[in-house]
Amino acid sequence: MRDRIRIKDVVVLSDDWYVLRKTTFDFKRKDGSWQQVSRETYDRGNGATILLYNREKKTVILTRQFRFPAFVNGHHGMLIETCAGLLDKDDAETCIKRETEEETGFLVNNVRKVFEAFMSPGSVTEILHFFVGEYADRDKTGEGGGVHSDGEDIEVLELPLAQALRMISTGEIMDGKTIMLLQHARLAGLLD
């Protein structure tokens, strides 16, 4: 595929929070002709997310927090999600263990990667690493809630898996990564 792309120009439009670039490139079409195209890409780095589950109680741990982009799109902004974070300079497993403790207060050591996905490949460069991990009440080492200095104000929710799955249908859960992991839990029989 790389032989079908010729980068002509890259302009950084913003690097205040993450990096927004406009790239102009020539693209070789299937018929062999070349077409010049411009696209904007938003690079926030790669991330990881995890669904914590308790087989005995048949519950999952989710979070609720304010998401400004959802708010400006007409939603009330309080999204129910799986725990997640950016890799920064860590590998995906180290990242998700750190984020789990920061956001939920649970210290989990046995996590399992189940898949990777581009969440919005039309404009965002991020690859998200999806994990599952079993938790027990004894694994709770803190309150969670996120990192205050990062502006995080996270509520931790423990819900029956069946209820969380219903919340997808009612629109109470609208976050893509969360829907994917909840459906994975159901299809893989994690709580059976």
C-alpha positions in Angstrom: 0.0 0.0 0.0 2.9 2.4 0.7 3.7 2.5 -3.0 0.2 4.0 -3.6 0.8 7.0 -1.3 3.1 10.0 -2.0 3.1 12.6 0.8 3.2 16.1 -0.7 2.7 18.4 2.3 2.1 18.1 6.1 0.9 21.1 8.1 0.4 21.1 11.9 -2.9 22.8 12.5 -2.8 22.5 16.3 -0.6 20.8 18.9 -2.2 22.4 22.0 -3.7 19.2 23.5 -2.8 16.5 20.9 -1.6 17.0 17.3 -4.0 17.9 14.5 -2.4 17.7 11.0 -3.5 18.4 7.5 -1.7 16.1 5.0 -1.9 16.5 1.3 -0.9 13.4 -0.6 -1.2 11.7 -4.0 -3.2 8.4 -3.9 -2.9 5.8 -6.6 -6.5 4.6 -7.3 -7.4 1.0 -8.2 -7.6 2.0 -11.9 -3.9 3.2 -11.8 -4.7 6.9 -11.9 -3.3 9.3 -9.3 -5.5 11.7 -7.3 -4.4 14.4 -5.0 -6.2 14.3 -1.6 -6.1 16.3 1.6 -7.0 14.8 5.0 -6.9 15.9 8.6 -5.7 13.5 11.2 -5.9 13.8 15.0 -3.0 12.0 16.8 -3.5 11.5 20.5 -1.4 8.4 20.7 -2.6 4.8 21.3 -4.6 3.7 24.2 -5.9 0.8 26.3 -9.3 -0.1 27.9 -10.4 -2.9 30.2 -13.6 -4.5 31.3 -13.3 -5.7 34.9 -15.6 -8.5 35.7 -16.5 -10.7 38.7 -17.7 -14.2 37.7 -19.1 -15.0 41.2 -21.2 -11.8 41.5 -21.8 -11.6 37.7 -20.9 -7.9 37.8 -18.7 -5.5 35.8 -16.9 -2.3 36.8 -17.6 0.7 34.7 -17.0 4.4 35.2 -19.0 7.5 34.7 -17.4 10.8 33.8 -18.0 14.1 31.9 -17.0 14.1 28.3 -17.0 17.6 26.7 -17.0 16.4 23.1 -20.2 14.4 23.8 -21.7 17.4 25.5 -21.1 19.8 22.6 -22.8 17.2 20.4 -26.0 17.5 22.3 -25.5 14.7 24.9 -25.6 15.6 28.6 -22.0 14.6 28.7 -21.9 12.1 31.5 -20.8 8.9 29.7 -20.7 5.4 31.2 -17.5 3.7 30.1 -14.9 1.0 30.6 -11.7 2.2 32.3 -9.3 3.5 29.7 -6.2 5.6 29.2 -3.5 6.6 26.8 -0.3 4.5 26.7 2.0 7.5 27.0 5.4 5.7 27.0 4.1 2.5 28.6 3.2 -0.8 26.9 -0.6 -1.5 26.8 -0.6 -3.9 29.7 1.3 -1.6 32.1 -0.9 1.3 31.0 -4.2 -0.5 31.7 -3.1 -1.7 35.1 -2.1 1.9 36.1 -5.3 3.3 34.7 -7.4 0.7 36.4 -6.0 1.6 39.8 -6.2 5.4 39.2 -9.8 5.3 37.9 -11.5 2.4 39.7 -9.3 1.8 42.8 -8.9 -1.8 41.9 -5.4 -3.3 41.7 -5.6 -6.1 39.1 -2.6 -8.2 38.1 -4.2 -10.8 35.8 -5.4 -9.0 32.7 -5.8 -10.5 29.2 -5.7 -8.7 25.9 -8.6 -9.7 23.7 -8.2 -7.6 20.6 -7.1 -4.2 19.1 -9.1 -1.8 17.0 -9.1 1.6 15.3 -12.0 3.4 16.8 -12.5 6.2 14.3 -10.0 5.5 11.4 -11.4 8.2 9.2 -9.7 10.9 11.2 -8.1 9.6 14.5 -4.8 7.7 14.4 -5.3 5.9 17.7 -5.2 2.1 18.1 -7.0 0.9 21.2 -5.9 -2.2 23.0 -8.9 -4.1 24.6 -8.4 -6.1 27.8 -10.5 -8.0 30.3 -9.6 -8.8 33.9 -11.3 -10.5 36.7 -11.6 -8.6 40.0 -12.6 -9.4 43.6 -13.7 -7.1 46.4 -10.3 -7.7 48.1 -8.6 -6.1 45.1 -10.0 -2.7 46.0 -7.0 -0.7 47.3 -8.4 2.9 46.9 -11.3 5.0 46.0 -10.4 5.5 42.3 -11.9 8.6 40.7 -9.0 9.4 38.4 -6.2 12.0 38.6 -7.5 15.3 40.0 -4.7 17.4 38.3 -5.7 15.9 34.9 -9.3 17.2 35.5 -10.7 13.7 36.1 -13.7 13.3 38.3 -14.7 9.7 37.8 -17.5 7.8 39.5 -17.0 4.0 39.8 -20.0 1.8 39.1 -20.5 -1.9 39.8 -23.3 -3.3 37.7 -24.7 -6.7 36.9 -23.6 -7.6 33.3 -27.2 -8.2 32.3 -28.1 -4.6 33.4 -25.1 -3.1 31.6 -26.1 -4.9 28.4 -29.7 -3.5 28.7 -28.2 -0.1 29.2 -26.8 -0.3 25.6 -30.4 -0.7 24.3 -31.8 2.1 26.4 -29.0 4.5 25.3 -27.6 4.9 28.8 -24.3 3.4 27.5 -23.3 5.0 24.2 -19.5 4.7 24.4 -18.2 2.5 21.6 -15.3 0.8 23.4 -17.6 -0.1 26.3 -20.3 -1.6 24.0 -17.6 -3.7 22.3 -16.2 -5.0 25.6 -19.7 -5.7 27.1 -20.6 -7.6 23.9 -17.3 -9.5 24.0 -18.1 -10.5 27.6 -21.5 -11.8 26.6 -20.2 -13.6 23.5 -17.2 -15.1 25.2 -19.3 -16.2 28.2 -16.9 -14.5 30.7 -19.6 -14.5 33.4 -21.1 -18.0 32.7 
